[in-house]
Amino acid sequence: MTGNWLAQAFIPVIPRALTLLSLAASAARAEPDLSVPDYVARHAPLVWLHSDDPYKPSDLLTHIRHTTPMLDGKPIADLPELDLDNLEILNHYGPHIPLTSNDDPTTYPSWFYGEAPDAAGRIHNATPSCVILVERSEVDLDAFYFYFYSYNEGPNITQVLEPFNQLVGGDKVATGMNFGDHIGDWEHNMVRFRDGKPVGIYYSQHVDGMAYDWDDETVNKTDGRPIVYSARGSHANYPLPGDQLHNIAMIDYCDEGQRWDPVLSAYFYRFDPSTFTLTSLIPPNESSPPPPSANLTSFFYFTGLWGDRQYPDSDPRQEKIPFFGLRRFQSGPTGPRAKHLICLKSYRSRGYRKVQAEDIQLDEWQQDEHDLFSSSDEEDTE
């Protein structure tokens, strides 16, 4: 009698309990996965900074705090203190607002020099990198490893090949003045993963870049991680050390100076092209997501320049290179959302593809039928 009474008493409770369990399970399934796949860090690039490059990777927030947004050459008034969580408010004033240095660049302030990594490759007290994951399909994922530097030093006459160096004249050029300098510098590698395995890597280089199949002999690796050589001053990325030709007649210098492991000091995100949404992820070495008050995504939506706008010729700091019309100082770059990444127009040569940086941007991302990486040796003429 007692057993029957208990059974009858609990019968109405069982459906409700099952319903609650079902709702809890559904809620758990609905929770977004904020973790970074292990393979993204396991196959992340290792960067060799040039031994003679004074301009090291730079903290994003420190850079912002040493600049002032300008509109028509004047500071924008009544702004809150800017940081990574509100930088996009500058878009209200125009699409190309420059973050203008508070210091005269010809004085080379200390914050231009960034932070050097320690012996283990870690940069302390600074976050100069961000990793953005883009899912191309159910099996393909592109991981973009962005590197930030507060100052880019362009080439001087010693980096121009003959006979072109004879065309670059002027007293200041002859004494070693650099041209093409700019405040703020975004560089990146992209690794494509298929079913969690790397199949190719892209290196950003000035106006274009190089893409290689993962097993190309040019791509050196250490414990499954590709080696990247950051050029002195320009920070262009190459798979090999030594002198590197770019822009037809100029040379970049690369060597094994200081090793930097960017993922040890990086922000991690997932980008959804369909909604144009960036979501902050839990770094591989942490166990909890950032608090809602520190989402650190607003900087991505900023459409302006991460440095001064190119100075007019009337500015005493500006110099013009005769014949070519090059300037000593150029405008700062745009950020990751507008960084030229890959292009439909590419060609195949000696096991790699040269990629023109002119067509597809992260904010125009689309799944296309053209693959950046291929095992074919045929030239791609499209």
C-alpha positions as CSV (number, residue, x, y, z in Angstrom):
1,M,0.0,0.0,0.0
2,T,2.8,2.4,0.9
3,G,4.7,1.5,-2.2
4,N,1.7,2.2,-4.5
5,W,1.1,5.5,-2.7
6,L,4.6,6.6,-3.3
7,A,4.6,5.5,-6.9
8,Q,1.3,7.4,-7.5
9,A,2.7,10.5,-5.8
10,F,5.8,10.7,-8.0
11,I,4.1,9.8,-11.4
12,P,3.1,13.5,-12.1
13,V,6.6,14.7,-11.1
14,I,8.4,12.5,-13.7
15,P,7.2,14.3,-16.8
16,R,8.1,17.7,-15.3
17,A,11.5,16.4,-14.4
18,L,12.1,15.0,-17.8
19,T,10.9,18.3,-19.3
20,L,13.4,20.3,-17.2
21,L,16.2,18.0,-18.1
22,S,15.3,18.4,-21.8
23,L,15.3,22.2,-21.5
24,A,18.6,22.1,-19.7
25,A,20.1,19.9,-22.4
26,S,18.7,22.2,-25.1
27,A,20.2,25.2,-23.4
28,A,23.5,23.6,-23.2
29,R,23.4,22.8,-26.9
30,A,22.5,26.4,-27.6
31,E,25.5,27.7,-25.8
32,P,28.0,28.9,-28.4
33,D,31.3,27.1,-28.4
34,L,33.9,29.8,-27.4
35,S,36.9,27.5,-27.4
36,V,39.7,27.7,-29.9
37,P,40.4,24.4,-31.7
38,D,43.7,22.9,-30.5
39,Y,45.1,22.7,-34.0
40,V,44.9,26.5,-34.4
41,A,47.6,27.0,-31.7
42,R,49.4,23.7,-32.5
43,H,50.1,24.8,-36.1
44,A,50.4,28.6,-35.4
45,P,53.3,30.4,-37.1
46,L,56.5,31.2,-35.2
47,V,58.0,34.5,-36.2
48,W,61.7,35.5,-36.4
49,L,62.0,39.2,-35.9
50,H,65.1,40.8,-37.6
51,S,68.1,41.1,-35.4
52,D,68.5,44.8,-36.3
53,D,64.8,45.8,-36.4
54,P,64.2,48.4,-33.6
55,Y,60.4,48.4,-34.2
56,K,59.0,45.4,-32.3
57,P,55.4,44.1,-32.0
58,S,53.2,46.7,-30.2
59,D,50.3,46.6,-27.8
60,L,47.0,47.6,-29.5
61,L,45.6,49.6,-26.6
62,T,48.9,51.4,-26.0
63,H,49.0,52.4,-29.6
64,I,45.4,53.8,-29.4
65,R,46.2,55.7,-26.2
66,H,49.2,57.5,-27.9
67,T,47.0,58.8,-30.8
68,T,44.2,61.3,-31.3
69,P,41.4,60.9,-33.9
70,M,41.4,63.7,-36.4
71,L,38.7,65.1,-38.6
72,D,39.7,67.7,-41.2
73,G,43.0,68.1,-39.5
74,K,41.5,68.8,-36.1
75,P,41.0,66.6,-33.0
76,I,37.4,65.3,-32.7
77,A,35.9,66.8,-29.6
78,D,33.9,65.3,-26.7
79,L,35.0,61.7,-27.2
80,P,35.3,59.2,-24.3
81,E,38.6,57.6,-23.7
82,L,39.1,55.2,-26.6
83,D,39.9,51.6,-26.2
84,L,39.4,48.2,-28.0
85,D,35.7,48.2,-26.8
86,N,34.6,51.5,-28.3
87,L,36.9,52.4,-31.2
88,E,34.2,51.9,-33.8
89,I,32.4,55.0,-32.5
90,L,34.8,56.9,-34.7
91,N,33.0,55.6,-37.8
92,H,30.2,58.0,-37.0
93,Y,32.6,60.8,-38.1
94,G,33.6,59.2,-41.4
95,P,35.0,56.0,-42.9
96,H,38.7,57.0,-42.9
97,I,39.3,58.8,-39.6
98,P,43.1,58.6,-38.8
99,L,44.5,57.8,-35.4
100,T,47.1,60.5,-35.4
101,S,50.2,60.3,-33.4
102,N,50.4,62.6,-30.3
103,D,54.2,62.7,-31.0
104,D,56.1,64.0,-34.0
105,P,57.3,60.8,-35.7
106,T,60.6,62.4,-36.5
107,T,61.4,62.3,-32.8
108,Y,60.8,58.5,-32.7
109,P,59.0,58.3,-29.4
110,S,59.5,55.2,-27.2
111,W,56.1,53.7,-27.9
112,F,57.1,53.3,-31.6
113,Y,59.6,50.5,-30.5
114,G,57.0,48.1,-29.1
115,E,58.0,45.2,-26.9
116,A,60.7,42.5,-27.5
117,P,59.9,38.8,-26.7
118,D,61.7,36.9,-24.0
119,A,63.9,33.9,-24.6
120,A,60.7,31.7,-24.8
121,G,59.2,33.9,-27.5
122,R,56.6,35.4,-25.2
123,I,55.9,39.2,-25.1
124,H,54.9,40.4,-21.6
125,N,52.6,43.2,-20.7
126,A,51.4,43.7,-24.3
127,T,49.0,42.1,-26.7
128,P,50.3,42.8,-30.2
129,S,48.5,39.9,-32.0
130,C,45.0,38.7,-32.8
131,V,43.8,35.5,-34.3
132,I,40.6,35.5,-36.3
133,L,38.9,32.2,-37.3
134,V,36.7,32.1,-40.4
135,E,34.8,28.9,-41.2
136,R,34.6,28.5,-45.0
137,S,32.7,25.2,-44.9
138,E,31.9,22.3,-42.6
139,V,35.5,21.0,-43.2
140,D,37.5,24.2,-44.0
141,L,38.6,26.8,-41.5
142,D,40.9,29.7,-42.2
143,A,43.0,31.0,-39.3
144,F,44.3,34.6,-39.7
145,Y,47.2,35.4,-37.5
146,F,47.5,39.2,-37.3
147,Y,50.6,41.0,-36.1
148,F,50.6,44.7,-35.1
149,Y,53.6,47.1,-35.0
150,S,53.3,50.8,-34.1
151,Y,55.8,51.9,-36.7
152,N,56.8,50.8,-40.2
153,E,60.1,51.9,-41.6
154,G,60.3,51.9,-45.3
155,P,63.4,51.2,-47.5
156,N,66.4,53.4,-48.1
157,I,68.6,53.7,-51.2
158,T,70.6,50.6,-50.2
159,Q,67.5,48.5,-50.7
160,V,66.9,49.6,-54.3
161,L,68.4,47.5,-57.1
162,E,70.5,48.8,-60.0
163,P,69.8,50.5,-62.3
164,F,66.7,51.8,-60.5
165,N,68.8,53.1,-57.6
166,Q,70.3,55.6,-60.0
167,L,66.8,57.1,-60.6
168,V,66.1,57.7,-57.0
169,G,67.9,60.9,-56.3
170,G,68.1,63.7,-53.8
171,D,70.6,64.7,-51.1
172,K,68.6,63.2,-48.2
173,V,68.0,59.9,-50.1
174,A,71.7,59.7,-50.8
175,T,72.5,60.0,-47.0
176,G,70.2,57.1,-46.2
177,M,66.7,58.6,-45.6
178,N,64.0,56.0,-45.6
179,F,60.9,56.5,-47.7
180,G,57.4,54.9,-47.3
181,D,57.4,55.1,-43.5
182,H,54.0,55.1,-41.7
183,I,52.6,54.9,-38.2
184,G,50.8,51.7,-37.5
185,D,51.5,48.4,-39.3
186,W,49.3,45.3,-39.7
187,E,50.7,42.1,-41.1
188,H,49.4,38.6,-41.1
189,N,49.7,34.9,-42.0
190,M,46.8,32.7,-42.9
191,V,46.7,29.0,-42.4
192,R,43.9,27.0,-44.0
193,F,42.8,23.9,-42.2
194,R,40.8,21.0,-43.7
195,D,39.3,18.6,-41.2
196,G,41.6,20.0,-38.6
197,K,44.8,19.5,-40.7
198,P,46.8,22.4,-42.2
199,V,46.8,22.4,-46.0
200,G,48.3,25.8,-46.9
201,I,49.8,29.0,-45.6
202,Y,49.7,32.6,-46.8
203,Y,52.3,35.3,-46.1
204,S,51.4,39.0,-46.4
205,Q,54.1,41.1,-48.2
206,H,53.6,44.8,-49.0
207,V,51.0,45.1,-51.9
208,D,50.8,41.3,-52.4
209,G,51.8,38.1,-50.7
210,M,52.7,34.4,-51.2
211,A,50.6,31.3,-50.7
212,Y,52.2,27.8,-50.4
213,D,50.9,24.3,-50.0
214,W,51.6,23.1,-46.5
215,D,54.0,20.4,-47.7
216,D,55.9,22.7,-50.0
217,E,59.6,22.4,-49.2
218,T,59.9,26.2,-49.0
219,V,57.7,26.1,-45.8
220,N,60.0,25.3,-42.9
221,K,58.5,24.0,-39.8
222,T,59.4,23.3,-36.1
223,D,57.3,20.8,-34.3
224,G,54.5,21.3,-36.9
225,R,54.6,25.1,-36.7
226,P,55.6,27.1,-39.8
227,I,58.6,29.5,-39.5
228,V,58.0,33.1,-40.6
229,Y,60.7,35.7,-41.1
230,S,59.6,39.3,-40.5
231,A,61.5,41.8,-42.6
232,R,63.5,44.5,-41.0
233,G,61.4,47.7,-40.7
234,S,58.6,46.7,-43.1
235,H,57.6,43.5,-41.2
236,A,56.6,41.8,-44.4
237,N,56.5,38.0,-43.9
238,Y,58.6,35.5,-45.8
239,P,59.1,31.7,-45.5
240,L,62.9,32.0,-45.8
241,P,65.7,34.2,-44.4
242,G,68.1,36.3,-46.4
243,D,67.5,39.1,-49.0
244,Q,63.9,39.1,-50.4
245,L,62.9,40.8,-53.6
246,H,59.6,42.8,-53.7
247,N,58.0,45.4,-55.8
248,I,60.3,44.5,-58.7
249,A,63.3,46.4,-57.6
250,M,63.5,46.6,-53.8
251,I,65.0,44.3,-51.1
252,D,63.7,43.2,-47.7
253,Y,66.2,41.9,-45.2
254,C,65.3,38.8,-43.1
255,D,67.3,36.8,-40.5
256,E,66.9,34.9,-37.2
257,G,67.1,37.7,-34.7
258,Q,64.5,37.2,-31.9
259,R,61.9,34.5,-32.0
260,W,58.3,35.5,-31.3
261,D,55.4,33.2,-30.5
262,P,52.4,35.4,-31.3
263,V,49.7,33.1,-29.9
264,L,51.2,33.5,-26.4
265,S,50.1,37.1,-26.4
266,A,47.0,37.3,-28.6
267,Y,43.3,37.9,-28.7
268,F,41.2,35.2,-30.3
269,Y,38.0,35.6,-32.3
270,R,35.6,33.9,-34.6
271,F,34.2,35.9,-37.6
272,D,30.9,35.1,-39.1
273,P,30.7,36.5,-42.6
274,S,27.0,36.0,-43.0
275,T,26.2,38.3,-40.0
276,F,29.5,40.3,-40.1
277,T,29.9,39.5,-36.4
278,L,33.1,39.0,-34.5
279,T,32.9,36.9,-31.3
280,S,35.6,36.8,-28.7
281,L,36.9,33.3,-27.9
282,I,38.7,31.8,-24.9
283,P,42.5,31.8,-25.5
284,P,44.0,28.3,-25.6
285,N,45.8,28.8,-22.3
286,E,42.7,30.1,-20.4
287,S,39.6,28.4,-19.1
288,S,37.0,31.2,-19.0
289,P,35.7,33.8,-21.5
290,P,36.3,37.5,-21.0
291,P,33.5,39.3,-19.1
292,P,30.8,41.0,-21.2
293,S,32.2,44.4,-20.2
294,A,35.5,43.5,-22.0
295,N,34.5,41.9,-25.2
296,L,37.4,43.7,-27.0
297,T,35.8,43.5,-30.5
298,S,35.0,47.1,-31.3
299,F,38.5,47.8,-32.7
300,F,37.7,45.3,-35.5
301,Y,34.8,47.3,-36.8
302,F,36.8,50.6,-36.9
303,T,37.1,51.5,-40.6
304,G,39.7,54.3,-40.2
305,L,43.5,54.5,-40.3
306,W,45.7,53.1,-37.6
307,G,48.1,56.0,-38.0
308,D,48.6,59.5,-39.4
309,R,47.2,60.5,-42.8
310,Q,50.0,61.1,-45.4
311,Y,51.4,64.6,-44.7
312,P,51.1,67.1,-47.5
313,D,54.2,68.2,-49.4
314,S,54.0,71.5,-47.5
315,D,54.5,69.8,-44.2
316,P,58.2,70.2,-43.2
317,R,58.4,66.6,-42.1
318,Q,57.5,65.4,-45.6
319,E,60.0,64.6,-48.3
320,K,59.3,63.8,-51.9
321,I,61.6,61.4,-53.8
322,P,62.4,62.9,-57.3
323,F,61.2,61.0,-60.4
324,F,59.1,58.3,-58.7
325,G,57.1,60.8,-56.6
326,L,57.5,58.6,-53.4
327,R,57.0,60.2,-50.1
328,R,58.9,59.8,-46.9
329,F,55.7,59.4,-44.9
330,Q,52.6,57.6,-46.1
331,S,49.2,57.1,-44.5
332,G,48.8,54.5,-41.8
333,P,47.0,51.3,-42.7
334,T,43.4,50.1,-42.2
335,G,42.8,47.3,-39.7
336,P,42.1,43.6,-40.0
337,R,38.5,44.0,-41.3
338,A,39.8,45.7,-44.4
339,K,43.1,44.0,-44.7
340,H,43.5,42.5,-48.2
341,L,43.7,38.8,-47.6
342,I,43.3,36.6,-50.7
343,C,42.4,37.1,-54.3
344,L,40.7,35.2,-57.1
345,K,43.4,36.4,-59.5
346,S,46.5,34.4,-58.7
347,Y,49.1,32.4,-60.6
348,R,50.9,29.2,-59.9
349,S,54.7,29.1,-60.2
350,R,57.4,26.9,-58.7
351,G,55.1,25.4,-56.2
352,Y,53.5,28.5,-54.8
353,R,51.0,31.2,-55.8
354,K,51.6,34.9,-55.8
355,V,48.5,36.6,-54.5
356,Q,47.6,40.1,-55.6
357,A,46.2,42.0,-52.6
358,E,43.5,43.9,-54.3
359,D,40.2,42.1,-54.5
360,I,38.8,40.2,-51.5
361,Q,38.8,41.7,-48.0
362,L,37.7,40.2,-44.7
363,D,34.6,42.4,-44.8
364,E,33.7,41.1,-48.2
365,W,34.5,37.5,-47.4
366,Q,32.7,34.9,-49.5
367,Q,33.1,31.2,-50.3
368,D,34.3,31.0,-53.8
369,E,35.1,28.1,-56.1
370,H,38.8,29.2,-56.5
371,D,41.2,27.6,-54.0
372,L,44.2,29.6,-52.8
373,F,46.1,26.4,-52.3
374,S,46.5,23.6,-54.9
375,S,48.7,20.7,-55.7
376,S,48.6,21.5,-59.4
377,D,51.6,23.0,-61.2
378,E,49.5,24.6,-63.9
379,E,49.4,28.4,-64.0
380,D,46.2,29.9,-62.8
381,T,45.3,32.7,-65.3
382,E,42.0,33.7,-63.8
